[in-house]
């Protein structure tokens, strides 16, 4: 995007394009987080209402009370911003923003469709998890600086819980990363193109199990019930945000709902094909997927697809919240260390074994257009090429781009049969890692 | 503060964790009113709990010594405000015991009917609020959905939804309105299957069992020693229910009714296909058993209401005309305990022969039940405190009076 702006404005090579692109991306993502929070809070209230045999908001904004959150937001803005007397004033004031910033920054690397990503980081999975993990800082700061014992309880609980659940969460995330051979979320998503049989969740029994552990751990790491111990209202009054009011308080909620969407979206990309629908509708209907308009439409449909999947994840989290009681802190940690970590390890080893032993998987059926692993090969060659040719280490943005770049960069089919990853002639399931730069010489 | 120490090294090397004093309440979401618990904690572990009461003290007993018994009825409503009907009944029976007032059969069946409906309404709050204590909100609203229907029935009877003042010395303020029994029947038919929902959401829920089974275990001896009554006592396996074992003036109301005392007898609960099984982790006398006893008592109360409706409609006599507002009381004293939803509620009345009692005293069941909080909470985790206090199902209005 930066180059596009520069070219349009005739400012090739200047920093203006990058800055403008960054601002546009940031604004777009801010809307995803802020508007997302508005919608999700309204959704949660409606869902809670339905579950509990009542109506939920009905008045503000017409029929379904869909402006209720906005009205509440306005109310929160006009409320007095109270800082307790024995609070650490500076930390108390910045804590909500730390939480929000962490949740918001993680969106940077989250693709919404093929190539629709603010920054196509090659280690996007790692980036998202790492930045999301920073959210706990805001909570700890809030609890520590509030000068209230209940807040401190909440903060310490959150710290213990999030640190524990990072372990199984990381183990679960490694499974699709390992199947894809990349941490790039765009590539992982594109590898699951075609029919739903190509989705990683259906790859084998272990990846299926991994998804459920992932979802449990993700729920825990974003502090949703039954793991919402940091704000357990029946024990800790309101936990870490007991002393907060007004807009600062609402920032914690924006962060919470942002994170919910983020982990659900991450799950959708890692396990459920991201922006690819269960059946490749575009190619079945014969709609063009290339060209400017076709590409745009395909991406738009993909974005809707992705959003739907993520919203389903968020809805399940809400459903769970309004159904189950809360666990105790020792049970939360036990669940993590005694069940989640061993199960995630078993699933990880199982998925690795499945892959190494080349056991059958639904993606072998090759439904639809082309097997999923084609992308994998191209990605591997691409990275090798770019590393060798000294190009930037960012991942390619679209499938077309892969094709284009690999067409340009690929030398003629090598005679050497020992290098299976360089062309489609090799075994499509082979995962023999090729050291960077060793494969090809420019 | 430690900064006053001269030798700074003492602070530097003094890294042991301090115990922390935390006030849980009187303004706290899970203290069931205005209970204040002073917790001494080491991190999450509770080393000492001290319940502090008196925040809802309204001099109810002193007021009773300045009013005639019928005038004091509204004040009994406000003691255990979740079971106003049962409070009315306790006081009415005490006054009748002193006056040796005889009731017609119809009035007795009416009282059983109303009191057992009140018990259902009260246990529904106890159940819902317990879910709330454990962090689940929906059962609370499911419970209130059904409670509202009982309150609708009570409203038809006496015009009030919380402070009924319906059962008074001599009988009740009015007869049941026409069509009321049919509406009550309709409610029971609709309510009975709903109990399975509560069992699914709470009683048999894995997380619920994890949070309650084996927590706050109270032996039968301890329960008796502390004077616990009601579901708290029966949850420890003591077969004691004043509807069976009480004074005659109270038990004769229940003569001929078929129902069970819900408690674990000989290692098992009364058998009914609708009762969920006891989980393996549950120990007799823990929070889960106290909750379970309440749930099963609701089923027994439904049985009683059904029988009472039948017998009320076929009984002869009047519905019990209340005594005069300024009826002169015979000199003497009377004490009577009744089985209120939360335990044995006792009223004591001394009269010097005038219309106004010389002394009125109420024996609170929740006060004794609450007294076990301190020993039960010792050494448990912070999250267990609401679980234990909630399982005792105390109402501060009754404790403070």
Interface residues (C-beta under 8 A of the other chain):
Chain A: X48 X51 X52 X53 X54 X149 X150 X153 X156 X157 X225 X226 X228 X229 X232 X233 X234 X235 X236 X237 X322 X323 X324 X325 X326 X327 X328 X329 X330 X331
Chain B: X20 X22 X28 X29 X30 X43 X44 X131 X132 X133 X134 X135 X136 X137 X138 X141 X142 X145 X201 X202 X205 X207 X208 X210 X211 X381 X382 X383 X384 X385 X386
